[in-house]
Amino acid sequence: MTPHCRSRRLLALLAGLLIAALGGCATTPPAPPACDQPEAQCTGEVLEALQAWQDAYNRRDPVALRRLYAPGALITDDEFSAVPKSGEGVPVFFDDLARRPSARMRWVIGNLNFFGNTAVRSGECEFDEELDGKIVTRPVRYSLAYQRFDGEWLIVLQHLTIRP
């Protein structure tokens, strides 16, 4: 073996050791632990997603609301039955906000459970709206299923129904 070949092999070996020591050429960050694992801290993230929904609703912002749903999400409630997010009824669901400029909502109580990277939040909320000069409050039961996509919690199922 010529001295030139030995030098190249030595350089290649040193480069390989350096790359290995630095963690390789391209590293992928580890996936976060599933939310039902004790070391996971997902509750705050889901509550932020819930607050984002309330904020977008109260701002009357249908574009911001649409962004909070996963592709193919389903919406079921007293007025809409199993409307897929990509279906024709979805623009009506969100664009209806413009026809109700005084409507606002707030979360009252809720339970949150994790199943891996899926979260289910259910409870009660209230919707206020000014009708004929008076504030009318509608108590509502809700269930929201969230799934984590690339670190972002998106709604995959929403059900709202007026509390009897």
Backbone hydrogen bonds, N-H to C=O, Kabsch-Sander energy under -0.5 kcal/mol:
donor,donor_aa,acceptor,acceptor_aa,energy
6,R,2,T,-2.2
7,S,3,P,-2.1
8,R,4,H,-2.0
9,R,5,C,-2.6
10,L,6,R,-2.5
11,L,7,S,-2.5
12,A,8,R,-2.6
13,L,9,R,-2.6
14,L,10,L,-2.6
15,A,11,L,-2.7
16,G,12,A,-2.4
17,L,13,L,-2.3
18,L,14,L,-2.4
19,I,15,A,-2.6
20,A,16,G,-2.4
21,A,17,L,-2.4
22,L,18,L,-1.9
23,G,20,A,-1.0
24,G,19,I,-3.4
35,C,116,G,-1.2
37,Q,34,A,-2.1
40,A,37,Q,-1.6
46,V,42,C,-2.3
47,L,43,T,-2.5
48,E,44,G,-2.0
49,A,45,E,-1.9
50,L,46,V,-2.3
51,Q,47,L,-2.3
52,A,48,E,-2.3
53,W,49,A,-1.6
54,Q,50,L,-2.0
55,D,51,Q,-2.9
56,A,52,A,-2.5
57,Y,53,W,-2.6
58,N,54,Q,-2.8
59,R,55,D,-1.6
60,R,57,Y,-1.3
61,D,56,A,-2.5
65,L,61,D,-2.0
66,R,62,P,-2.3
67,R,63,V,-1.4
68,L,65,L,-1.8
69,Y,66,R,-1.5
70,A,155,I,-2.9
73,A,70,A,-2.0
74,L,156,V,-2.0
75,I,83,V,-1.7
76,T,158,Q,-3.4
77,D,80,F,-3.7
78,D,160,L,-0.9
82,A,80,F,-0.6
83,V,75,I,-2.6
85,K,73,A,-2.9
87,G,84,P,-2.4
90,V,87,G,-1.1
92,V,88,E,-0.6
93,F,89,G,-2.3
94,F,90,V,-2.4
95,D,91,P,-3.2
96,D,92,V,-1.4
97,L,94,F,-1.7
98,A,95,D,-1.3
99,R,96,D,-1.0
100,R,97,L,-1.7
103,A,100,R,-1.6
104,R,128,D,-2.6
106,R,126,E,-1.9
108,V,124,E,-2.5
109,I,124,E,-2.0
111,N,122,S,-3.2
113,N,120,V,-2.2
115,F,118,T,-3.2
118,T,115,F,-0.9
119,A,146,Y,-2.5
120,V,113,N,-2.7
121,R,144,L,-2.9
122,S,111,N,-2.0
123,G,142,Y,-2.0
124,E,109,I,-2.2
125,C,140,V,-2.5
126,E,106,R,-2.5
127,F,138,R,-2.2
128,D,104,R,-3.0
129,E,136,V,-1.9
131,L,129,E,-0.6
131,L,134,K,-3.3
134,K,131,L,-1.8
136,V,129,E,-3.1
136,V,134,K,-0.5
138,R,127,F,-3.1
140,V,125,C,-3.1
141,R,161,T,-3.1
142,Y,123,G,-2.4
143,S,159,H,-2.2
144,L,121,R,-3.1
145,A,157,L,-2.8
146,Y,119,A,-3.5
146,Y,144,L,-0.5
147,Q,154,L,-2.5
148,R,117,N,-2.3
149,F,147,Q,-0.6
149,F,152,E,-3.2
152,E,149,F,-2.1
154,L,147,Q,-2.5
154,L,152,E,-0.6
155,I,68,L,-2.9
156,V,145,A,-3.4
157,L,145,A,-1.4
158,Q,74,L,-2.1
159,H,143,S,-2.6
160,L,76,T,-1.5
161,T,141,R,-2.3
163,R,139,P,-2.7
